[in-house]
Amino acid sequence: MMKKFAKLCLCTAAAAVLATGCGSGDGGEKETESAAQSGQEAQIPQGTVTLGNYMGLEITDPDSEVTDEDVENQIEYVLQNNPIQIPVTDRPAQEGDIVNIDYVGLKDGEAFDGGSAEGYDLTLGSGTFIDGFEDGLIGAEVGEERDLNLTFPENYGNADLAGQDVVFEVTVNSITEEQDAVLDDDFVQRVSDTSKTVEEYRQEVRESLEKIAQQSAQVQRQNEAIDLAVENSTFEGLDEQVDGEFNDQLDQMEAVLVQNGMTLENYAAMYGMDEEGFKDYMRSSIEDSIKINLVCQAIAEKEDLQVEDADRLEVAALYDLDSPDQLVEAYGQDAVDEAARNVKVMNFLVDHAVLTPAETE
């Protein structure tokens, strides 16, 4: 099951892209953090909200039942993603094998940034590397060294390498082939920290799926409730705030993209959008975030809802974290407390909503 996140506004669209997208090392992360801090310091005129009805909202109560079929499907997924790996010593590498390699990428005889690694596991035929790299290792023996003369694609994201001829010096450390795993006690003990038998593992999987399903259902209730509360409210002075935050975030994004040898057009294309479409998406996301924050702030003040540690822990749980400390480090205490306040408000809306069972097919 895919986890669905509540509309917390921990970060808006551009900040989320910067946090998950293109940083490559400490330098990029520090620049992003600095840019974000400078954006927070900028004085942007704030919009206002007049609350509409937010009590007794009619929302859908999703079905969170976990079936035996769900359990077996999840176990099958785990089986497929945890094959048995068998070392190969009696033949050269072939497509589908995993080769553990050391490699150095050279352009004009000099190593280029991001082109080297040691102990890298590469599945031949996966298409992970540029054309010719993986094909060039088919037939290699353990311990063999090969020089691969290759050319980066013209549309490669790093402008310094796009269309350039390079040489990769590769050493094959080991070759491994994979076989399908079988559900037995040995497999269970390989993939589980708690279960010892197949039946124990089935119960573990069921409990895990039930937890995810219940969390996902609550997030859906929260999102529907806050969407209705926003829809019932009226806003003034948003244009200037949206424009200010959009321009700040766009500047931050473009600075990080330039550092990583990319353009906004390149980045948008990775998500199937052109540059203008991506900007429209950013602006819309920012406007939605502002509206949600204004509504949550107004309801919290009107209902005297105070942020508590349990609310911060709920935010952390949405990111599979045991505590909010990592989020505080990444986004700051104020942003985490704001997200926790939004969680508290959305839970309040759900608690006072009228729930309608989801229609079943």
C-alpha positions as CSV (number, residue, x, y, z in Angstrom):
1,M,0.0,0.0,0.0
2,M,1.2,3.5,-0.8
3,K,1.3,5.8,2.1
4,K,-0.7,9.1,1.6
5,F,0.6,12.1,3.4
6,A,-1.6,14.6,5.1
7,K,-1.6,18.2,3.9
8,L,0.7,19.3,6.6
9,C,2.5,22.1,4.8
10,L,5.8,21.1,6.4
11,C,7.3,22.4,3.2
12,T,5.7,23.8,0.1
13,A,6.3,22.5,-3.4
14,A,9.6,24.0,-4.1
15,A,11.1,23.2,-0.7
16,A,10.0,19.6,-1.1
17,V,11.7,19.4,-4.5
18,L,14.9,20.9,-3.1
19,A,14.9,18.5,-0.2
20,T,14.3,15.4,-2.3
21,G,15.6,16.2,-5.7
22,C,19.0,17.2,-6.9
23,G,21.3,17.9,-4.0
24,S,24.6,16.1,-4.5
25,G,26.6,16.2,-1.3
26,D,26.9,18.5,1.7
27,G,27.4,21.6,-0.5
28,G,24.0,21.4,-2.1
29,E,22.3,20.7,1.2
30,K,23.9,23.7,2.9
31,E,23.0,26.0,0.0
32,T,19.4,24.8,0.1
33,E,19.3,25.3,3.9
34,S,20.8,28.8,3.6
35,A,18.4,29.8,0.8
36,A,15.4,28.5,2.8
37,Q,16.5,30.5,5.8
38,S,16.9,33.7,3.8
39,G,13.4,33.1,2.3
40,Q,11.9,32.7,5.7
41,E,13.5,36.0,6.8
42,A,12.0,37.9,3.9
43,Q,9.0,40.0,4.8
44,I,6.1,38.8,2.6
45,P,2.7,40.4,3.2
46,Q,0.3,37.8,4.7
47,G,-3.2,37.0,3.4
48,T,-6.2,36.7,5.7
49,V,-9.0,34.2,6.1
50,T,-12.6,34.4,7.1
51,L,-13.6,30.9,8.3
52,G,-16.7,29.3,6.9
53,N,-18.4,26.2,8.4
54,Y,-15.9,23.6,9.6
55,M,-18.0,21.6,12.1
56,G,-20.1,18.6,11.1
57,L,-18.4,18.3,7.7
58,E,-19.6,15.3,5.6
59,I,-16.6,13.2,4.7
60,T,-15.9,9.7,3.5
61,D,-14.8,7.0,5.9
62,P,-12.4,4.8,3.8
63,D,-12.4,1.1,4.0
64,S,-9.2,0.1,5.9
65,E,-9.8,-3.7,6.0
66,V,-6.8,-5.9,5.3
67,T,-7.7,-9.2,3.5
68,D,-5.8,-12.5,3.3
69,E,-5.2,-11.6,-0.4
70,D,-3.5,-8.3,0.7
71,V,-1.2,-10.3,3.0
72,E,-0.3,-12.9,0.4
73,N,0.4,-10.1,-2.2
74,Q,2.7,-8.3,0.2
75,I,4.6,-11.5,1.0
76,E,4.9,-12.2,-2.7
77,Y,6.3,-8.7,-3.2
78,V,8.9,-9.3,-0.5
79,L,9.8,-12.6,-2.0
80,Q,10.4,-11.0,-5.4
81,N,12.5,-8.2,-3.9
82,N,14.7,-10.5,-1.8
83,P,16.0,-13.2,-4.1
84,I,18.7,-15.6,-3.1
85,Q,22.1,-14.4,-4.3
86,I,24.7,-17.0,-5.3
87,P,28.3,-16.1,-6.0
88,V,29.5,-16.9,-9.5
89,T,33.1,-18.2,-10.0
90,D,32.9,-20.6,-12.9
91,R,31.8,-18.3,-15.8
92,P,32.0,-14.7,-17.0
93,A,29.3,-12.1,-16.2
94,Q,26.1,-12.2,-18.3
95,E,23.0,-10.1,-18.5
96,G,21.0,-10.3,-15.3
97,D,24.0,-10.8,-13.1
98,I,25.0,-8.4,-10.3
99,V,28.6,-7.3,-10.6
100,N,30.3,-5.6,-7.8
101,I,32.7,-3.0,-9.3
102,D,35.1,-0.2,-8.7
103,Y,35.1,2.5,-11.4
104,V,36.6,5.8,-12.3
105,G,35.2,8.1,-15.0
106,L,37.8,10.1,-16.9
107,K,37.2,13.1,-19.2
108,D,40.3,14.2,-21.1
109,G,42.3,12.0,-18.8
110,E,41.0,13.7,-15.6
111,A,38.5,12.1,-13.2
112,F,35.2,14.1,-13.2
113,D,32.9,14.7,-10.3
114,G,30.4,12.0,-9.6
115,G,32.0,9.5,-11.9
116,S,33.8,7.3,-9.5
117,A,32.7,4.7,-6.9
118,E,34.0,1.6,-5.1
119,G,32.1,-1.6,-4.2
120,Y,29.1,-0.6,-6.4
121,D,26.6,-3.3,-7.1
122,L,25.3,-3.1,-10.6
123,T,22.7,-5.3,-12.3
124,L,23.7,-5.8,-15.9
125,G,20.8,-5.0,-18.1
126,S,19.1,-2.6,-15.6
127,G,19.8,0.5,-17.6
128,T,21.1,2.2,-14.5
129,F,24.2,3.6,-16.3
130,I,24.6,5.3,-19.7
131,D,24.4,3.3,-22.8
132,G,27.4,0.9,-23.3
133,F,28.5,0.7,-19.7
134,E,26.6,-2.4,-18.7
135,D,26.9,-4.1,-22.1
136,G,30.7,-3.4,-21.8
137,L,30.9,-5.6,-18.7
138,I,29.1,-8.6,-20.2
139,G,31.7,-11.4,-20.5
140,A,34.0,-9.9,-17.9
141,E,35.6,-12.3,-15.3
142,V,36.1,-11.7,-11.6
143,G,39.2,-9.6,-11.0
144,E,39.2,-8.3,-14.7
145,E,39.9,-4.7,-15.4
146,R,38.2,-3.1,-18.4
147,D,38.3,0.4,-20.0
148,L,34.9,1.5,-21.4
149,N,35.1,4.2,-24.1
150,L,31.6,5.8,-23.9
151,T,29.8,9.0,-24.8
152,F,27.3,10.8,-22.5
153,P,23.8,11.5,-24.1
154,E,23.4,15.0,-25.6
155,N,20.5,15.6,-23.2
156,Y,22.3,14.5,-20.1
157,G,21.4,16.5,-17.0
158,N,25.0,17.7,-16.3
159,A,25.9,20.2,-19.0
160,D,29.6,19.6,-18.5
161,L,29.2,16.0,-19.5
162,A,26.4,16.1,-22.1
163,G,27.6,14.7,-25.4
164,Q,31.2,14.3,-24.1
165,D,33.5,11.3,-24.7
166,V,34.7,9.7,-21.5
167,V,36.5,6.6,-20.4
168,F,35.4,4.5,-17.4
169,E,38.2,2.3,-15.9
170,V,36.3,-0.6,-14.3
171,T,37.4,-3.4,-12.0
172,V,35.1,-6.4,-11.5
173,N,35.3,-7.5,-7.8
174,S,32.7,-10.2,-7.9
175,I,29.8,-11.6,-9.9
176,T,26.5,-12.8,-8.3
177,E,23.4,-14.4,-9.8
178,E,19.9,-14.4,-8.3
179,Q,17.5,-17.2,-7.8
180,D,13.8,-16.9,-6.7
181,A,13.3,-17.1,-3.0
182,V,11.0,-19.6,-1.4
183,L,8.7,-18.8,1.5
184,D,10.1,-20.9,4.3
185,D,11.4,-20.4,7.8
186,D,14.9,-19.6,6.5
187,F,13.6,-16.9,4.3
188,V,11.5,-15.4,7.1
189,Q,14.5,-15.2,9.4
190,R,16.5,-13.5,6.6
191,V,13.9,-10.7,6.1
192,S,12.4,-10.3,9.5
193,D,13.8,-9.0,12.8
194,T,11.1,-10.6,14.9
195,S,9.4,-13.6,13.1
196,K,11.0,-17.0,13.1
197,T,8.3,-19.1,11.3
198,V,6.1,-18.6,8.2
199,E,3.0,-18.3,10.3
200,E,4.6,-15.7,12.6
201,Y,5.7,-13.7,9.5
202,R,2.1,-13.8,8.1
203,Q,0.9,-12.3,11.3
204,E,3.7,-9.7,11.3
205,V,2.8,-8.7,7.7
206,R,-0.9,-8.5,8.5
207,E,-0.3,-6.2,11.5
208,S,2.0,-4.0,9.5
209,L,-0.5,-3.7,6.7
210,E,-3.3,-2.9,9.2
211,K,-1.3,-0.1,10.7
212,I,-0.5,1.4,7.3
213,A,-4.2,1.0,6.2
214,Q,-5.5,2.7,9.3
215,Q,-3.0,5.5,9.0
216,S,-3.8,6.0,5.3
217,A,-7.5,6.0,6.1
218,Q,-7.0,8.7,8.7
219,V,-4.9,10.8,6.3
220,Q,-7.6,10.6,3.7
221,R,-10.2,11.7,6.3
222,Q,-7.9,14.6,7.3
223,N,-7.3,15.7,3.7
224,E,-11.0,15.6,2.8
225,A,-11.9,17.5,6.0
226,I,-9.3,20.3,5.5
227,D,-10.2,20.6,1.8
228,L,-13.9,21.2,2.7
229,A,-12.9,23.7,5.5
230,V,-10.8,25.6,3.0
231,E,-13.5,25.5,0.4
232,N,-16.0,26.9,2.9
233,S,-13.7,29.8,3.8
234,T,-12.9,33.1,2.0
235,F,-9.5,34.6,1.6
236,E,-8.1,38.1,1.0
237,G,-4.7,39.4,0.1
238,L,-3.4,36.0,-1.1
239,D,-2.0,37.2,-4.5
240,E,0.9,39.1,-3.0
241,Q,1.8,36.4,-0.6
242,V,1.6,33.7,-3.2
243,D,3.7,35.8,-5.6
244,G,6.3,36.5,-2.9
245,E,6.7,32.9,-1.8
246,F,6.6,31.6,-5.4
247,N,9.5,34.0,-6.4
248,D,11.5,33.1,-3.3
249,Q,11.1,29.4,-3.9
250,L,11.8,29.6,-7.6
251,D,15.1,31.5,-6.8
252,Q,16.1,28.8,-4.3
253,M,15.3,26.0,-6.8
254,E,17.1,27.6,-9.7
255,A,20.2,28.2,-7.5
256,V,20.4,24.5,-6.5
257,L,19.7,23.4,-10.1
258,V,22.5,25.5,-11.4
259,Q,24.9,24.1,-8.8
260,N,24.0,20.6,-10.1
261,G,24.4,21.5,-13.8
262,M,20.7,21.5,-14.5
263,T,18.1,23.9,-15.7
264,L,14.5,24.2,-14.6
265,E,13.4,23.0,-18.0
266,N,15.5,19.8,-17.5
267,Y,14.1,19.3,-14.1
268,A,10.5,19.8,-15.2
269,A,11.0,17.3,-18.0
270,M,11.9,14.6,-15.4
271,Y,8.3,14.9,-14.2
272,G,6.7,15.0,-17.6
273,M,6.1,18.8,-17.6
274,D,7.4,21.7,-19.5
275,E,8.8,24.7,-17.6
276,E,5.6,26.8,-17.6
277,G,3.5,23.8,-16.5
278,F,5.9,23.1,-13.6
279,K,5.8,26.7,-12.5
280,D,2.0,26.6,-12.6
281,Y,2.1,23.4,-10.5
282,M,4.5,25.2,-8.0
283,R,2.3,28.2,-7.8
284,S,-0.9,26.2,-7.2
285,S,0.8,24.1,-4.5
286,I,2.0,27.2,-2.8
287,E,-1.4,28.8,-2.8
288,D,-3.0,25.6,-1.5
289,S,-0.4,25.4,1.3
290,I,-1.0,29.1,2.3
291,K,-4.8,28.5,2.4
292,I,-4.4,25.4,4.5
293,N,-2.1,27.1,7.0
294,L,-4.4,30.1,7.3
295,V,-7.4,28.0,8.0
296,C,-5.6,25.7,10.4
297,Q,-4.2,28.7,12.3
298,A,-7.6,30.4,12.5
299,I,-9.3,27.2,13.8
300,A,-6.5,26.5,16.3
301,E,-6.9,30.0,17.7
302,K,-10.7,29.8,17.8
303,E,-10.8,26.4,19.4
304,D,-7.8,26.9,21.6
305,L,-5.9,23.9,20.2
306,Q,-2.4,23.7,21.6
307,V,0.4,21.7,20.0
308,E,1.6,18.8,22.1
309,D,4.4,16.2,21.8
310,A,1.8,13.7,20.6
311,D,1.0,15.9,17.6
312,R,4.7,16.2,16.7
313,L,5.1,12.4,17.0
314,E,2.2,12.0,14.6
315,V,4.0,14.1,12.0
316,A,7.2,12.1,12.5
317,A,5.3,8.9,12.0
318,L,4.0,10.0,8.6
319,Y,7.7,10.1,7.6
320,D,8.5,6.7,9.2
321,L,10.4,8.4,12.0
322,D,10.3,7.6,15.7
323,S,10.8,11.2,16.7
324,P,10.5,14.6,15.1
325,D,14.2,15.5,15.7
326,Q,15.3,14.8,12.1
327,L,12.4,16.9,10.8
328,V,13.4,19.7,13.2
329,E,17.0,19.5,11.9
330,A,15.9,19.7,8.3
331,Y,13.1,22.3,8.5
332,G,13.3,24.0,11.9
333,Q,11.2,23.8,15.0
334,D,8.7,26.4,13.8
335,A,7.9,24.4,10.7
336,V,7.5,21.2,12.6
337,D,5.2,22.8,15.2
338,E,3.2,24.3,12.3
339,A,2.8,20.9,10.8
340,A,1.9,19.5,14.2
341,R,-0.7,22.2,14.6
342,N,-2.2,21.4,11.2
343,V,-2.4,17.7,12.2
344,K,-4.2,18.6,15.4
345,V,-6.6,20.8,13.6
346,M,-7.3,18.2,10.9
347,N,-7.9,15.5,13.6
348,F,-10.3,18.0,15.3
349,L,-12.2,18.4,12.1
350,V,-12.4,14.6,11.6
351,D,-13.5,14.1,15.2
352,H,-16.4,16.5,14.6
353,A,-17.3,15.4,11.1
354,V,-20.1,13.2,9.8
355,L,-18.5,10.0,8.4
356,T,-20.1,8.3,5.4
357,P,-18.8,4.8,4.6
358,A,-16.9,4.5,1.3
359,E,-18.9,3.0,-1.6
360,T,-17.7,-0.5,-2.4
361,E,-17.5,-1.8,-5.9
